[in-house]
Amino acid sequence: MIGDGDNSGDKLEQLLIYSAICNNEDLGPFIRKVFISGKPETLIHHLRHFARTKESEIEEMCKEHYQDFIVAVDDLRSLLSDVDYIKYSLSDSNSKFQSVALPLLSSLDSFVETRNVSKNLNRAIESVKTCVQLTELCSRANRHLLSDNYYMALKCVDTLEKEYLDKTPSFTLKRMLEKKIPEIRLHIERKVNKEFGDWLVDIRAVTRNLGQLAIGQALAARQREEDLRMKQRQAEEQSRLSLRDCIYALEEEDDDDDDEIGAGGGIGEDGYGNNGGAGGILGFDLTPLYRAYHINQTLGLVDGFKKYYFENRKLQLTSDFQVSSLTPFLESHQAFFAQIAGFFVVEDRVLRTGGGLISKVEVDDLWEIAVGKMCSVLEDQFSGMQTANHLLLIKDNVSLLGITLRRFGYPIDALLDVLNKHRDKYHELLLSDCQMHITEALAADKFDQMLMKKEYEYSMNVLSFQIQTSDIVPAFPYLAPFSSTVPECCRIVRSFIEDSVSFMSYGGQLEFYEVVKKYLDRLLNEDLDEALFRLINASVHGVNQAMQVAANMAVLERACDFFYCHAAKLSGVPLRMVERSRKQFPLRKARDAVEEMLSGLLKAKVDGFMTLIENINWMTDEPSQSGNEYVNEVIMYLEILVSTAPAQVLKRVLQRVLSHISEKIVGTLASDSVKKFTVNAITIIDVDIHLLESFAESQAPLFPDGDVDQLKTALAESRQMVNLLLSNHPENFLNPVIRERSYNTLDRKKVVSISEKLRDSSDGLFGTFSTHGPKQNQKMKLLDELINILKDAN
């Protein structure tokens, strides 16, 4: 059984081997297996058995192809003969060829050797040339480095790296270039950045001077503009006054240096801005900045450099806003504003000529930071200021800063809003200062007429305020009708106007006359008027002082017209608009007070003369044509008063005084001290009134048309009373039309009281009003009826 198992296994293995050989499969597995098992004999036995099985097949195959094989052998033998012939022919040809080619081969070897030598020499020459060029380029780079021409040095280094580094024949040179090129670039970067750092330090010192120059040019331009406007206003006024006779032309001066700061330049051919980077007479040079920018562009570091530049300038701007607590802002504000102005002038130049070094958005960001900080500083400083001049000085420099930077396109509305916000505070401080100065000026007044010895004094105290009464310059020494307080107050008010206009000017408002006028009204109506009113009540004693103050008020009335015209002129408003909007005299309270006081003093003085009316013989039978004594004394006093007092004062004061005299005359007739009087006494009173009326008429040269009639009207009550007492038709008093026309100032009770005192036995004008005595005539009956009617009406 065991033997049968072995035989079947061998047969299976033999079949597998046969199958693998027939199928051209790999016999490797079988070989490995037998060698692993250590029994290769079995495989060899199977292979031999397979070969024996194939021999019969081969033999049969050979038998089948035997004839073909014989034919093939014959063909091979024939071919072998041909091959032998060819071999002999080739050998013979080879011998002949070698005999001929040996000299040529010898020459060819020499040629090849020579050509190789030539190639080596050419290669060596090319290498030497490359080394020479490389060395020259290195030498040129060194020269540029020594002369600080970094851009050209970098161009040389870039050429060395791109064109020579990879094809350098010398390993030593190549290694040297690989080491030195980065070192050179780093050296140039450090040197340029150091120059840029030095420029950042230097530009801060230059910026202040640049800002001062820019602000100075803005101030000069503003002054030229103001002069031009002044000429234009003068020309407009002249043309308005005399259009046919006035031919004018305004020429604006060439502003050659207006664009001096704003003139920009581009980057120069060498890339450093040499054509446009220098500021000329402005004293700042952007060449180091542009060189650093260009070098960093060449090095491929432009983004980092832009960021570095912006951050450093932002830090500088922030440090510029550090206001020292040790130095008052009033002393340092000009340098503060100049530094900011210079900073943004530089940034404007860099923006326009820097080739993208800084963008418009970044400049706007810096400006917003600056405006915010300036507004904060100004708010803080303005809130603590208590002096108008200080606030005006700061405001003027802020407005100049705004004008300067607005020329470069920076928006300044926020700064102007801060100024407008403190407009009321400034005017309150200014009014407070003016109040103090007015009080001091009035306290120093001696109530003496001002003496001017020189023409310049007249021009300074009279002409400059247009308070002269004549265009003819008087002879000197000249005694003015006013005291020193008038020009002093005029100077204070004029200074107030100029300071107010100065604060309002260039503050973003095109029309500010109404604002200036509002505060001018306050100064005149409240401050000056109140100060004069207090002076009148507290310090004026006697007619002379009151007369002097009244004369001052008359001059100040003319000065007020000048004040409003001056304010309009400075505000750029046509004078015709001021004339149309002109209101009443703003110092009415003080004027009325002094005129009331002067009138009272004069009335008291006149009352002293009027006491002489008690000496009149009311029952005289002889009429006089010279008038009573009291009226002569009064007229003499009034004539002296007229010769010393200005006409503007006399117009109202004389009217009151004459009205008072008229009241005194009528009052005397109606008083209990006069029991009765005759027609002759009334006739003399009529002469007195005629003398007073003549005095009023004599003042016509001193008063405008119509004012003399007002003076005569002041005597209306006494005149109408006398006319009624002397009338032949007293019954006309009962006629409303006639009474309104001829007796409108008379009181019925006074008419009855005075009429009852008239006594006259003659057939004169009235006869007698008495019911006792001789037989009454027809006129007396009429008078009696008139008296009875008036009594009944009362």
URURNOR-V571521 format. One record per pair of residues at least 24 apart in sequence whose ideal C-beta (glycine too) atoms are under 6 Angstrom apart, sorted by the first residue. I is the first residue (numbers start at 1). GAP is how many residues later the second one is. D is the distance in whole Angstrom. If there is no record, write none. Layout:
i:I gap:GAP d:D
i:I gap:GAP d:D
//
This chain:
i:14 gap:32 d:5
i:17 gap:29 d:5
i:127 gap:42 d:4
i:134 gap:30 d:5
i:150 gap:38 d:5
i:150 gap:42 d:6
i:150 gap:145 d:5
i:151 gap:120 d:6
i:154 gap:144 d:5
i:157 gap:24 d:5
i:157 gap:27 d:5
i:189 gap:110 d:6
i:192 gap:100 d:5
i:192 gap:103 d:5
i:195 gap:93 d:5
i:196 gap:92 d:6
i:196 gap:96 d:4
i:199 gap:89 d:4
i:199 gap:90 d:6
i:200 gap:112 d:6
i:206 gap:77 d:6
i:206 gap:78 d:5
i:207 gap:132 d:6
i:207 gap:135 d:3
i:207 gap:136 d:5
i:208 gap:130 d:5
i:208 gap:131 d:5
i:208 gap:134 d:6
i:209 gap:74 d:6
i:210 gap:72 d:6
i:210 gap:74 d:6
i:210 gap:132 d:4
i:210 gap:135 d:6
i:211 gap:127 d:3
i:211 gap:128 d:6
i:211 gap:130 d:4
i:211 gap:131 d:3
i:212 gap:126 d:4
i:214 gap:47 d:5
i:214 gap:127 d:5
i:214 gap:131 d:5
i:214 gap:190 d:5
i:215 gap:126 d:6
i:215 gap:185 d:5
i:215 gap:189 d:5
i:218 gap:182 d:5
i:218 gap:185 d:5
i:218 gap:186 d:4
i:219 gap:181 d:6
i:228 gap:24 d:6
i:261 gap:84 d:6
i:264 gap:85 d:6
i:264 gap:88 d:4
i:264 gap:89 d:5
i:265 gap:88 d:5
i:266 gap:87 d:6
i:267 gap:88 d:5
i:276 gap:77 d:5
i:293 gap:64 d:5
i:310 gap:52 d:6
i:317 gap:26 d:6
i:317 gap:49 d:6
i:321 gap:52 d:5
i:329 gap:52 d:5
i:330 gap:60 d:5
i:333 gap:61 d:6
i:334 gap:63 d:6
i:337 gap:60 d:5
i:337 gap:64 d:5
i:340 gap:30 d:6
i:341 gap:60 d:6
i:341 gap:63 d:5
i:344 gap:61 d:6
i:348 gap:60 d:5
i:367 gap:43 d:5
i:371 gap:43 d:5
i:375 gap:39 d:6
i:375 gap:43 d:5
i:378 gap:40 d:5
i:382 gap:40 d:5
i:388 gap:38 d:6
i:388 gap:41 d:4
i:388 gap:42 d:4
i:388 gap:45 d:5
i:391 gap:35 d:5
i:392 gap:107 d:6
i:392 gap:111 d:6
i:395 gap:24 d:5
i:395 gap:108 d:6
i:399 gap:107 d:4
i:416 gap:91 d:6
i:416 gap:92 d:4
i:419 gap:88 d:5
i:426 gap:77 d:5
i:427 gap:92 d:5
i:430 gap:69 d:6
i:434 gap:58 d:5
i:434 gap:62 d:5
i:434 gap:89 d:6
i:435 gap:92 d:5
i:437 gap:55 d:5
i:438 gap:54 d:6
i:438 gap:90 d:6
i:438 gap:93 d:5
i:439 gap:92 d:6
i:441 gap:44 d:5
i:441 gap:47 d:4
i:441 gap:48 d:6
i:442 gap:43 d:6
i:442 gap:89 d:6
i:442 gap:93 d:5
i:445 gap:38 d:5
i:445 gap:40 d:4
i:447 gap:36 d:6
i:447 gap:98 d:4
i:447 gap:101 d:5
i:448 gap:35 d:6
i:449 gap:30 d:5
i:449 gap:31 d:6
i:450 gap:30 d:4
i:450 gap:33 d:6
i:450 gap:34 d:5
i:451 gap:26 d:6
i:451 gap:28 d:6
i:452 gap:26 d:5
i:453 gap:24 d:5
i:461 gap:26 d:4
i:465 gap:25 d:4
i:465 gap:94 d:5
i:465 gap:97 d:5
i:466 gap:96 d:4
i:467 gap:88 d:5
i:467 gap:91 d:5
i:467 gap:92 d:5
i:481 gap:70 d:5
i:481 gap:165 d:5
i:482 gap:69 d:6
i:482 gap:70 d:5
i:482 gap:73 d:4
i:483 gap:65 d:6
i:483 gap:69 d:6
i:486 gap:66 d:5
i:486 gap:69 d:5
i:490 gap:69 d:5
i:493 gap:70 d:5
i:496 gap:27 d:6
i:497 gap:69 d:6
i:497 gap:70 d:5
i:501 gap:69 d:4
i:501 gap:70 d:6
i:513 gap:55 d:6
i:513 gap:58 d:4
i:513 gap:60 d:4
i:516 gap:51 d:5
i:516 gap:55 d:6
i:520 gap:47 d:6
i:524 gap:62 d:4
i:525 gap:61 d:5
i:529 gap:58 d:5
i:529 gap:60 d:5
i:529 gap:61 d:5
i:532 gap:58 d:4
i:533 gap:56 d:5
i:533 gap:57 d:5
i:533 gap:60 d:5
i:536 gap:57 d:5
i:536 gap:58 d:5
i:543 gap:58 d:5
i:546 gap:51 d:5
i:546 gap:52 d:4
i:546 gap:55 d:6
i:547 gap:98 d:5
i:549 gap:45 d:5
i:550 gap:44 d:5
i:550 gap:48 d:5
i:550 gap:99 d:4
i:551 gap:95 d:5
i:551 gap:98 d:6
i:553 gap:38 d:5
i:553 gap:41 d:6
i:554 gap:92 d:5
i:554 gap:94 d:3
i:554 gap:95 d:5
i:556 gap:31 d:6
i:557 gap:28 d:5
i:560 gap:26 d:6
i:595 gap:57 d:6
i:595 gap:58 d:6
i:598 gap:55 d:5
i:599 gap:54 d:5
i:599 gap:57 d:4
i:602 gap:55 d:5
i:603 gap:57 d:5
i:606 gap:28 d:6
i:609 gap:24 d:4
i:609 gap:25 d:5
i:610 gap:54 d:5
i:613 gap:55 d:5
i:618 gap:56 d:6
i:618 gap:59 d:4
i:618 gap:63 d:5
i:619 gap:59 d:5
i:620 gap:60 d:5
i:620 gap:61 d:6
i:623 gap:57 d:4
i:623 gap:60 d:4
i:624 gap:60 d:5
i:627 gap:60 d:4
i:627 gap:61 d:5
i:627 gap:64 d:5
i:628 gap:56 d:6
i:628 gap:60 d:5
i:631 gap:57 d:4
i:631 gap:60 d:5
i:635 gap:60 d:5
i:647 gap:55 d:4
i:651 gap:56 d:5
i:654 gap:57 d:6
i:655 gap:55 d:6
i:655 gap:56 d:6
i:655 gap:59 d:5
i:658 gap:56 d:4
i:658 gap:57 d:6
i:659 gap:55 d:4
i:662 gap:53 d:5
i:662 gap:55 d:5
i:662 gap:56 d:4
i:665 gap:53 d:4
i:666 gap:51 d:5
i:666 gap:52 d:5
i:666 gap:55 d:5
i:669 gap:85 d:5
i:670 gap:80 d:5
i:670 gap:83 d:5
i:670 gap:84 d:5
i:676 gap:81 d:5
i:676 gap:83 d:5
i:677 gap:80 d:6
i:678 gap:82 d:5
i:679 gap:81 d:5
i:679 gap:85 d:5
i:679 gap:86 d:6
i:682 gap:43 d:5
i:685 gap:37 d:6
i:686 gap:36 d:5
i:689 gap:26 d:6
i:689 gap:29 d:6
i:689 gap:30 d:5
i:689 gap:33 d:6
i:716 gap:29 d:5
i:717 gap:28 d:4
i:720 gap:25 d:6
i:720 gap:26 d:5
i:726 gap:39 d:5
i:728 gap:37 d:6
i:730 gap:53 d:5
i:730 gap:56 d:5
i:731 gap:51 d:5
i:731 gap:55 d:6
i:748 gap:42 d:5
i:752 gap:35 d:6
i:752 gap:38 d:5
i:752 gap:39 d:6
i:755 gap:32 d:6
//
